[in-house]
Amino acid sequence: MLGTFHNWMLILGRTLKASGHDLQAGLETAGLNVSESGQGRLPVDLTRRIWTVAEQQSEDPVLGLSMLEQIDFTDFGELGVVMVAGGSLPQVMERIARFHRLLTDAMYYEIVEDEDTLAITIHTNGDPHWRAVEFAAALIIRLLRFRLNPPLDPLSVSLAFHNPAGQAAYEAYFACPVELDAASTTLVLPLKGYREAPMGSEVARQFEPLLEQKLATLESDASWSAKVSQLIRQRLQDAEPTLADIASCLHVSTRSLQRHLGGEGKTFQEVLDETRREIARQWLSGTAGKLRSLTELALLLGFSSSSAFSRAFRRWFDMTPGQAAREKNLR
């Protein structure tokens, strides 16, 4: 099940309390019975409703940023220790990207390093609330500023959501130009001066085996269709993933993967189709950033031909790509 563990609700509750609001009371009024001390993942649709309640209570245009004032890294247990004692900039981000699923699988991070910069793109699974992305982007910078010396400022930030009321606060916090309604949420960071690990970074390595064990347990509990869908999302922009590609990533044979998916009432092709459809729906609804063209969407979904994309699009939404283009003002 895609979702997020309860840790973030502790921070959200403290944030609302600091402004005179009671998150639990708001949730009960909305008919949501969620215990802050509960265990396990909260499904994405439920977390989206919790964010909505919190927004209505606080009316804070940058709620995700405000939550940083209530951060206690011990909320994240051993993962918190690893995050704040990580090492160099590339090492910290590599660990965050590797262990983030201990907190949520509603997002994953793509990291691209070149000679001068490190670009971090936040991708989403299952259409989480855009406030979750706002919080995640701000939290990454909070962690890096806590750990690195001198404190790090991004070179640029792109946010894949529409929140003009927060523009000034975003630019003040990130200390760089911020683009809203972007195609993706991406933080571009400078590497000069941040390649060397500061003192104390060896602490993080001592906790890695424990986190690896927890991650392995979590992965084993996840459904096969969820694991396949996440891998498909990560690989679609390069080419259409095949059953053999995904099976190799999961360290199983193609026959074993087919058998596991069949036990959940799915085929590989069905999971591929459902994943593509969900990504397309997010982009067309505007919840995954600004879509500049349907050609861009076809490439994003890994289609090798326009005819294959058009057939799938009509099957998903009962309209042609051209009709969608006219409705959405796309090229």
C-alpha positions as CSV (number, residue, x, y, z in Angstrom):
1,M,0.0,0.0,0.0
2,L,1.4,3.4,-1.0
3,G,1.4,5.8,1.9
4,T,3.2,7.6,4.7
5,F,4.1,6.6,8.3
6,H,2.7,8.6,11.2
7,N,5.9,10.6,12.0
8,W,4.9,13.6,9.9
9,M,1.6,13.9,11.8
10,L,3.5,14.7,15.0
11,I,5.2,17.6,13.3
12,L,2.0,18.7,11.6
13,G,0.1,18.6,15.0
14,R,2.8,20.6,16.7
15,T,2.7,23.2,14.0
16,L,-1.1,23.7,14.2
17,K,-0.9,23.7,18.0
18,A,1.6,26.5,17.9
19,S,-0.9,28.6,16.0
20,G,-3.8,27.8,18.3
21,H,-5.4,24.9,16.5
22,D,-6.1,21.3,17.3
23,L,-5.4,18.8,14.5
24,Q,-7.0,15.9,16.2
25,A,-10.2,17.9,16.9
26,G,-10.2,18.9,13.2
27,L,-9.8,15.4,12.1
28,E,-12.6,14.1,14.3
29,T,-14.9,16.9,13.0
30,A,-14.1,15.7,9.5
31,G,-14.9,12.1,10.4
32,L,-11.3,11.0,10.3
33,N,-10.2,8.8,13.3
34,V,-6.4,8.9,13.1
35,S,-4.3,8.3,16.2
36,E,-1.0,10.2,16.3
37,S,0.6,7.3,18.1
38,G,-0.5,4.7,15.6
39,Q,1.8,2.5,13.6
40,G,2.0,1.5,10.0
41,R,1.4,3.5,6.8
42,L,-1.5,5.9,6.2
43,P,-2.8,5.5,2.7
44,V,-2.2,8.3,0.3
45,D,-5.9,9.3,0.0
46,L,-6.1,9.5,3.8
47,T,-3.0,11.7,4.1
48,R,-4.4,14.0,1.4
49,R,-7.6,14.4,3.5
50,I,-5.4,15.1,6.6
51,W,-3.5,17.8,4.8
52,T,-6.8,19.3,3.6
53,V,-8.1,19.5,7.2
54,A,-4.8,21.1,8.4
55,E,-5.0,23.7,5.6
56,Q,-8.5,24.6,6.5
57,Q,-7.5,25.0,10.2
58,S,-4.3,27.0,9.7
59,E,-4.9,29.0,6.5
60,D,-1.1,29.2,6.3
61,P,0.0,29.8,2.7
62,V,3.3,28.0,3.4
63,L,2.2,25.3,5.8
64,G,5.0,23.0,4.7
65,L,7.6,25.6,5.5
66,S,6.1,26.4,8.9
67,M,6.4,22.8,9.9
68,L,10.2,23.1,9.9
69,E,10.0,25.2,13.0
70,Q,8.5,22.2,14.8
71,I,11.0,19.6,13.5
72,D,12.6,17.3,16.0
73,F,14.9,14.8,14.2
74,T,14.3,12.2,17.0
75,D,10.8,11.9,15.5
76,F,12.5,9.8,12.7
77,G,14.4,7.5,15.1
78,E,17.6,6.0,13.6
79,L,16.8,7.6,10.3
80,G,17.0,11.0,11.9
81,V,20.5,10.3,13.2
82,V,21.6,9.2,9.7
83,M,20.1,12.2,8.1
84,V,21.7,14.8,10.3
85,A,25.1,13.0,10.6
86,G,25.3,12.0,6.9
87,G,28.6,13.3,5.5
88,S,29.3,15.2,2.3
89,L,26.5,16.6,0.2
90,P,26.4,13.7,-2.2
91,Q,26.6,11.2,0.7
92,V,23.7,12.8,2.6
93,M,21.5,12.9,-0.5
94,E,22.4,9.3,-1.4
95,R,21.3,8.1,2.0
96,I,18.1,10.2,2.0
97,A,17.2,8.8,-1.4
98,R,18.0,5.2,-0.3
99,F,16.2,5.2,3.0
100,H,13.3,7.6,2.3
101,R,10.9,4.6,2.0
102,L,11.1,4.1,5.7
103,L,9.0,7.3,5.9
104,T,7.0,7.2,2.7
105,D,6.7,5.5,-0.7
106,A,4.4,8.2,-2.0
107,M,7.6,10.0,-3.2
108,Y,11.0,9.0,-4.5
109,Y,14.1,11.1,-5.3
110,E,16.1,11.2,-8.5
111,I,19.6,12.5,-8.1
112,V,21.8,13.7,-11.0
113,E,25.3,14.9,-10.3
114,D,27.7,16.7,-12.6
115,E,30.9,18.6,-12.1
116,D,29.4,21.6,-10.5
117,T,25.8,20.8,-9.4
118,L,23.6,18.2,-7.8
119,A,20.0,18.2,-9.0
120,I,17.4,16.5,-6.8
121,T,14.0,15.8,-8.4
122,I,11.1,14.7,-6.2
123,H,8.7,12.3,-8.0
124,T,5.4,11.2,-6.5
125,N,3.4,8.0,-6.4
126,G,-0.3,7.8,-5.9
127,D,-1.1,11.5,-6.2
128,P,-0.2,12.8,-2.7
129,H,-1.3,16.3,-1.6
130,W,1.0,19.0,-2.9
131,R,1.7,20.2,0.6
132,A,3.6,16.9,1.2
133,V,5.9,17.9,-1.7
134,E,6.2,21.4,-0.3
135,F,7.3,19.9,3.0
136,A,9.7,17.4,1.5
137,A,11.5,20.0,-0.6
138,A,11.8,22.3,2.4
139,L,12.9,19.5,4.7
140,I,15.8,18.5,2.4
141,I,17.2,22.0,2.5
142,R,16.7,22.1,6.3
143,L,18.6,18.9,6.7
144,L,21.5,20.0,4.5
145,R,21.8,23.4,6.1
146,F,21.9,21.7,9.5
147,R,24.6,19.3,8.4
148,L,26.8,21.3,6.0
149,N,29.1,24.2,6.7
150,P,28.8,26.9,5.4
151,P,25.0,26.5,5.3
152,L,23.9,25.6,1.8
153,D,21.6,27.6,-0.5
154,P,20.2,26.1,-3.7
155,L,21.0,27.7,-7.1
156,S,17.4,27.3,-8.2
157,V,14.2,25.6,-7.1
158,S,11.3,24.5,-9.3
159,L,8.0,23.5,-7.6
160,A,5.4,21.4,-9.4
161,F,2.4,23.0,-7.9
162,H,0.5,26.3,-8.0
163,N,0.8,28.5,-4.8
164,P,1.5,32.1,-5.8
165,A,0.6,33.2,-2.2
166,G,3.7,31.5,-1.1
167,Q,6.1,32.8,-3.7
168,A,7.8,35.4,-1.6
169,A,8.2,33.0,1.4
170,Y,9.6,30.3,-0.9
171,E,12.2,32.7,-2.3
172,A,13.1,34.0,1.2
173,Y,13.5,30.5,2.5
174,F,15.4,28.9,-0.4
175,A,17.4,32.1,-1.0
176,C,17.2,31.7,-4.8
177,P,14.8,32.0,-7.7
178,V,11.7,29.8,-7.3
179,E,9.6,28.6,-10.3
180,L,6.0,27.6,-9.6
181,D,3.9,25.3,-11.8
182,A,7.1,23.6,-13.0
183,A,7.1,20.3,-14.8
184,S,8.8,18.7,-11.8
185,T,9.9,19.6,-8.3
186,T,13.6,20.0,-8.6
187,L,16.3,21.5,-6.3
188,V,19.6,22.4,-8.0
189,L,22.4,22.6,-5.5
190,P,26.1,23.7,-5.7
191,L,28.7,21.1,-5.2
192,K,31.7,23.4,-4.8
193,G,32.8,23.2,-1.2
194,Y,30.4,20.4,-0.3
195,R,32.1,17.3,-1.6
196,E,34.1,16.6,1.5
197,A,32.5,15.0,4.6
198,P,32.5,17.1,7.8
199,M,33.7,15.7,11.1
200,G,31.5,13.1,12.7
201,S,30.0,11.7,9.5
202,E,31.2,8.2,10.4
203,V,28.3,8.0,12.9
204,A,25.9,7.6,10.0
205,R,27.6,4.4,8.8
206,Q,27.1,2.7,12.1
207,F,23.3,2.9,11.8
208,E,23.2,1.9,8.1
209,P,23.0,-1.9,8.7
210,L,19.9,-1.4,11.0
211,L,18.2,0.8,8.4
212,E,19.0,-1.7,5.6
213,Q,17.4,-4.4,7.7
214,K,14.3,-2.3,8.3
215,L,14.1,-1.4,4.7
216,A,14.4,-5.0,3.6
217,T,11.6,-5.9,6.0
218,L,9.4,-3.1,4.6
219,E,10.1,-4.1,1.0
220,S,9.2,-7.7,1.8
221,D,5.9,-6.6,3.2
222,A,5.0,-4.5,0.2
223,S,2.7,-5.9,-2.5
224,W,4.4,-7.0,-5.7
225,S,2.2,-4.8,-7.8
226,A,3.2,-1.8,-5.7
227,K,6.9,-2.6,-6.1
228,V,6.6,-3.1,-9.8
229,S,4.6,0.1,-10.2
230,Q,7.3,2.1,-8.4
231,L,10.1,0.7,-10.6
232,I,8.0,1.4,-13.7
233,R,7.6,5.0,-12.7
234,Q,11.4,5.3,-12.2
235,R,12.2,4.0,-15.6
236,L,9.4,5.2,-17.9
237,Q,11.2,8.3,-19.2
238,D,14.1,6.3,-20.5
239,A,12.1,3.6,-22.3
240,E,9.1,1.3,-21.8
241,P,10.1,-1.1,-19.1
242,T,9.8,-4.7,-19.9
243,L,8.9,-7.6,-17.6
244,A,12.5,-8.8,-17.8
245,D,13.9,-5.4,-16.8
246,I,11.7,-5.2,-13.7
247,A,12.2,-8.8,-12.7
248,S,16.0,-8.2,-12.9
249,C,15.6,-5.1,-10.6
250,L,13.7,-7.2,-8.1
251,H,16.2,-10.1,-8.3
252,V,13.6,-12.7,-9.4
253,S,13.0,-14.6,-12.6
254,T,10.3,-13.4,-15.1
255,R,8.2,-16.5,-14.3
256,S,8.5,-15.8,-10.6
257,L,7.4,-12.2,-11.0
258,Q,4.5,-13.3,-13.2
259,R,3.4,-15.8,-10.5
260,H,3.7,-13.2,-7.7
261,L,1.6,-10.6,-9.7
262,G,-0.9,-13.3,-10.6
263,G,-1.4,-14.1,-6.9
264,E,-2.5,-10.5,-6.5
265,G,-4.8,-10.7,-9.5
266,K,-2.6,-8.7,-11.8
267,T,-0.4,-9.1,-14.9
268,F,2.7,-7.1,-15.6
269,Q,0.9,-5.4,-18.6
270,E,-2.0,-4.4,-16.3
271,V,0.3,-2.8,-13.8
272,L,2.2,-1.0,-16.5
273,D,-1.1,0.3,-18.0
274,E,-2.5,1.4,-14.6
275,T,0.8,3.2,-13.7
276,R,0.8,5.1,-17.0
277,R,-2.9,6.0,-16.7
278,E,-2.3,7.4,-13.1
279,I,0.7,9.5,-14.2
280,A,-1.4,10.8,-17.2
281,R,-4.3,11.6,-14.9
282,Q,-2.0,13.5,-12.5
283,W,-0.5,15.6,-15.3
284,L,-3.8,16.4,-16.9
285,S,-5.4,17.4,-13.6
286,G,-2.4,19.7,-12.8
287,T,-1.4,17.9,-9.7
288,A,2.0,16.8,-11.1
289,G,3.2,20.1,-12.5
290,K,2.6,22.0,-15.7
291,L,2.1,19.9,-18.9
292,R,3.5,21.8,-21.8
293,S,2.4,19.4,-24.6
294,L,0.9,16.0,-25.2
295,T,4.2,15.0,-26.9
296,E,5.9,15.7,-23.6
297,L,3.3,13.4,-21.9
298,A,3.8,10.6,-24.4
299,L,7.6,10.7,-23.9
300,L,7.1,10.8,-20.1
301,L,5.0,7.7,-20.3
302,G,7.6,5.9,-22.3
303,F,5.6,5.4,-25.5
304,S,7.7,4.8,-28.6
305,S,5.0,5.8,-31.1
306,S,2.3,8.4,-31.2
307,S,-0.3,5.9,-32.4
308,A,0.3,3.6,-29.4
309,F,0.0,6.7,-27.1
310,S,-3.2,7.8,-28.8
311,R,-4.9,4.4,-28.5
312,A,-4.0,4.1,-24.8
313,F,-5.1,7.7,-24.1
314,R,-8.6,7.1,-25.7
315,R,-9.0,3.9,-23.8
316,W,-8.1,5.6,-20.5
317,F,-10.1,8.8,-20.8
318,D,-12.7,8.2,-23.6
319,M,-11.3,11.1,-25.6
320,T,-8.5,11.6,-28.1
321,P,-5.3,13.5,-27.2
322,G,-6.4,16.2,-29.5
323,Q,-9.6,16.7,-27.6
324,A,-7.6,16.9,-24.3
325,A,-5.2,19.4,-25.9
326,R,-8.1,21.7,-26.8
327,E,-9.6,21.4,-23.3
328,K,-6.3,22.0,-21.5
329,N,-4.8,24.5,-24.0
330,L,-1.9,22.1,-24.8
331,R,0.1,22.1,-28.0
